[in-house]
Amino acid sequence: MRIAIITETFLPSTDGVVTRLCASISRLRRQGHEVMVIAPDHGIKEFEGAIVAGIPAYNFFLYKEDRKFSFYSKKVKKYLKTFNPDLVHVVNPSFLGVTGIYYTKRLKLPLMASYHTHVPKYADYYNFSYMKPAMWTYFKTLHNRALLNLCTSQTVLEELQEKGFHNVHLWKRGVDTNKFHPDFYHEDMRKRLSGGKTDKTLLLFVGRLAAEKEIERVKPLLQQSDDFCLSIVGDGPNRETLEKEFAGTNTVFTGFLHGAELAQAYASADVFAFPSTTETLGLVLMEAMAAGLPVLAAKSGPTGEQIEAGRTGVLFDPADPEDLFRAADQLKESEKRTKMGQLAHEDIQSVGWDESAAQLMDYYEETLRLHKDKS
């Protein structure tokens, strides 16, 4: 099959969407499928035999750091006509994806879309709450141009259906269980993450430093107890604000870590902190579980689908600071943390990328059938 994937973000970015796409593309290529990725131009021309076709990219006012987006471009039409795909998969249509949907329909190609980012929910964090109804209408209109839509959690699937999105299906989660493993514990990494305070219970956050990640929710725990320290792995527009917010606490900012260093960071911590309630999945949760970490997470639908409270982690009410303290108390005992981490590691072993990629191929086949029936 010849598959064109049009995405708002791709390499060298390292978010959960890119990780999922790269894992899927790798497996599609191994099966002999031809793949073209149309994405913002960051100099990447090829990925594991897949063509990466760049579209000029520009700064967007909501993103202060070096993250650029592509908008309308006739190059999309040119790339699609040249590649002549059997199917087009538009990922997170927002800006570039709009062009992708337009030209896919103009060229009468089968179209599938996937929803990965709760952009309307982000409005609350950027003083755009009044725009949420319009944003939902916008994304619903885009996704309903597709024959089939995917999302990454049952909670989000039900929400999208309630909002009027058509033909929505669940795309199974996946994680690299070889890359993330307890065996990658490294004493020097633990010293780095903890600022040398290796005797404290080390909380780890991994992700983009942005308002919607709600990292400041962890601060009261550090203020209440000197038993904990926090390592924040990542970067983003809120880094300077967060550095000021966490000044005077046992917190270390590392910036982004990649590859072996990231694997070591997960395996060398004690607890994974996940304070966000806006995620549609949270790939970092699964990476942490694969590395043998219990999770301390704010309650949300998607998070509750992955964490078995009291067994693989603990959940707290994000609106109640006292509940954070109660949840953290359950993780103070080293023996209990270790047991939870072992169970988390065991649970996640069945969630590799192969099954997720195979399911994606099934959805591609279904999209082709729907297109044929409609023609």
N, C-alpha and C positions, 0 to 999 in steps of 0.2 A: 504494500500500500504506500502511496505517496501522501505524506501528511504535512500540512503547513500549520505551524503553531505561531500565533500572533500574541505577543505578551508585552505587558507594560514594563516588565522588569526581567532582566536576565544577567548572566555573567558580565562583569566581575562582581555584581551584587551577591550577597550571601544570605538572603532572607529565606523563609520557609517555602515560599512559592518557587524560588529558583532551585532550591534543593530538591523539591518534588519533581520539577520539570527535568532537571538533569538526570535524576534517577530513572525517570520514565523514558527519556530519550535514549539513554544508554541501553536500556533493555529493548526498545524498539529497533535500534540499530543492530543489536546482536541478532535479532530475528530477521534481519534483512530488509526492513522497511526503510524507505527514503524519507528523510525529514528535512524540512527547512524551517528555521526559526526566524521570524521577523520581529525585531526588537529595537529599542533605542540603541543608537550606535555608540559603543564604548570601545571600539577597536577589535572586538572579538569577531573572527571570520569563520570559525569552525569549532564544533564541539563533537568529538568522538565520531567524526564522519558526517555529522549533520551540518548543513550549510547554515551560517548565521548571517542574515541579511540586515544590515543596519539602516535605521531611519534617523535623520538628524535629530539631536536631543537638546532640550533647553531646560533652564532652571524653572522651578515652579515655586510660587511664593510661600507655600506651606512648608517647604523643605529648605531649611537654612544650610544644611550640609551639602556635600557634593553628590546629590542625587538628581539626575536629570530625566526628563520625560519627553516622549515624542507625541506630536499632535497630527493633524491632518497632513497626509502626504500622498501624492500620486505614485510615489515609488512602490507603495503597497500593491497597487494594481499591476504595475510592471513586474514585480516579483512573483505575484500570483499567476500571471499569464505565462511567464517564462517557466516557472516550476510546474505548472499545470497539476495541482494536487487532486487527489481523489476526495479529500476532505480537509476542511479548515477548522482548527480548534482555537478559539479566541479565549485567552486566559485573563480573567479579571478586567473585562472591558470597561475602560474609563475614558481614556484619551486616544491613544493609538488604536485601541480596540474598536473604537467607533468607526474609524477608517476601514479597519479590517472587516467589520460587519457589513459596511456599505458596499465595498467592492466584492465581497463574497456573494452577497445577494445579487449584485449587478451581473456577476459572472455565472450566476446560477449554480454555485458550488454547494455541496452539503456543509452545513454549519453546526458546530457544537460549541458550547461555552462552559466555562467553569468559574465559580464564585469562591474567592479565597479571602477577601478582605472586607470587613464590616465598615465600609467607608461612611455610611449614614450615622453609625454610632460614634465615629470620630468627631462628628460635628459638635458634640457636647464639649469637647476638649479644646476647640479652636474658635469658640464664640460664634458658631454657625448653627445653633440649635434650631433657629427659625427656618432653616433650609432643609431640615430632615424630610418633611413630606415630599418636597420637590426632588430631593436626591433619591428617595425610594422609587418615585415615579420614573426618574431617569434610568436607574439601573434595571428596573423591571422592564421598561420598554426595550432596552438593549438586549437583555437576556431572552426576552420573548420573541426576538427575531431568530433565535436558534431553534433547531429541531429538538435538541436535548440539552439539558443543563446539569452540571455536576456541582456538588458542594462537599465539604469535608467533615461534617458532623451531623448527627440526627437532629440536634437542637436547631441548627441553622437551616437544615432542610425544611423542618416544620415551619420555621419563621418565614422562609422565602415563599412557601406555599400559601401561608396566611396573607402575605403581601401581594399575591397574585402572580408569582412566577410560575411558568408552565413547565411541565415534564421535568421535574427536578429529581435527581438521583444521588445517592451517596457514593462518593469515591473513597474507597478504603484508605486508611492511614498506612504509613510505612516509615521505617527507620532503618539505618544501617547498623545492624547489630554486631557487625565485625569491627567497625570503626569506633563505636562507643561501647566500652566494656570496663568493668571494675579493675581488670588487670593493668590498666594504664595509670594506676595511682603512681604519683611521683612526689617524693618528699620536697624537692626543691620547688615544684609548682605549688605545693601547699603553702610553703613559706612565702612565696610570691603573692598568692591570693589573700593570705591572712595578714600580710604585713609583718610576718615573723611571729605572729601570735598563734602558733600551731596548736596550742592547748585548748583554744576556744572552739565552740561549735561553729563551723564555717558554713554560712549560707552562701549560695551562689545564684546570681541572676545572669542570664545570657540573653541578649537581644538588642534591638535598636532602642536607643535612649530617646524616647519621645513621650509626649504628654499622655497618650492613650495607654502606655504601658504601666502607668500608675505605680512606679517604683517607690515613690515616697511613702506608700502604705507600710513599708517594712520599717521605716525609721523609728516609730514608737517602740518597737521591740528592742532595738539597739539602745534606746534611751532608758528603757525600763530595766534591762538586764545587761550586765557586763560579761555574761557568759557567751554571748554571740558576737560574731564578726561577720561582715558582709563583703563579698567580692562582686563587683559589677563588671561583667565582661561584655563589651560592645561600645558603640559610639552613636552619635546622632545629635539632633538639634538641641536636645535638652541637657547635654552633658555639663555645660558650664553651670546651669541652674541647679542640677543635681549635686554637683561638687560643692556648691555653696550650701545646699539643703542638708547634706550629710556631713558637713564640716564639724569636727569635734566628736564624731562617732567612729567606731571601729570599722571603717569602710575603705576599701581599696578599689580604685578604678584602673582597669588594665587596658582599655581600648579593645579593639577587635582581636580575637585569637582565631587561628585557623589550623586545620589539619591536626597534626600530632599534639600541638599545644592545646587546642580546644578539647581534644579527647582526654588529655591529662587533667585539664581543669575540671571537667565533669567528675572524673574518677577520684580526684584529690579533695573534693569538698565533702561535707557531711549531709547537707540538706539542699534541695533545689527550691528556690523561692519563685513563685509565679503569681504576682499580685494583680495581673490584668484581668479584666472581665469583658474585653472587647474582641478576644481572639475567636476565629472560626474553628481553630483546631489547637495550635500551639505545638509545632514540631519539636521545639526545645524541650517540652515536657517528656516526650518519648525518648529523646537523646539522653536526658538525665536519667530516666528509668533504666534505659539500656546500660548505663554506666553504674547502676546499682544505687541510685540516690532515692530516698524517700522525698516526697514533694509536700511543701507547705504552700497551699494555693488558695486564692480567693474563690469563693463559690460562684460558678457560672455553669450554664448548661453544657457547653463543650468540654470544660474541665471535668465536670462530674461524670462524663462518659469515659474518661480515661483513668481517673483516680478512684480507687475503692477506699473510701474514707475509713481510717483506722487500720487499714491493711497495707496499702502501698503509699499512703500519705495521709495528710490531714487537711481539711478544708475549713476556712473561716469566713464569717460574714463580713464583707468589705465595708459595710456601713457601721460596724460595731468594733471599735478598737479593742475592747475587752475580750472579744472573741478571738482576736489575733493572739493575745497572750495565752488564752486557754488552749488554743491549737498548738502554739509553740511549746507549751509545757509538756505536751505529749511526745515531743522530740528531744527532750533534754537528756534522756537516758541513752547512752551509747549502744547498749545491747538492743534496745527497742528500735533505734534508728537502723542498726545493722540488719535486723530481721525484716523490717519494712523494705529496706533497700534490696535485700535478696529477693523478696517476693515481687517487687517492681521489676527487677531484672528478669526473673523467670517469666512473668506475665508478658513481657514485651518481646520475648524470643520468637513468638509466632507471627510477629508483625514486621516482616521484611518487605522490601520493595518489590520483589518478584510478583507477589499476589496482587499488589496495587497496580502494577504495570499491566498484568494480564487482564485485570478488570477494565482498565482504560481501553485496551484493545477491543474488548467486548462492546464497550460503549461506542467506539468508533464504528464497529460493524453494525450496531443498532442504528446509528445515525445514517449510515449508508442505506439501510433498509427503509427507514422513514423517508429519506429523500426520494428513493425509487418509488415508494407508494404514493408520494405526493405529486410526482412528475406525470 
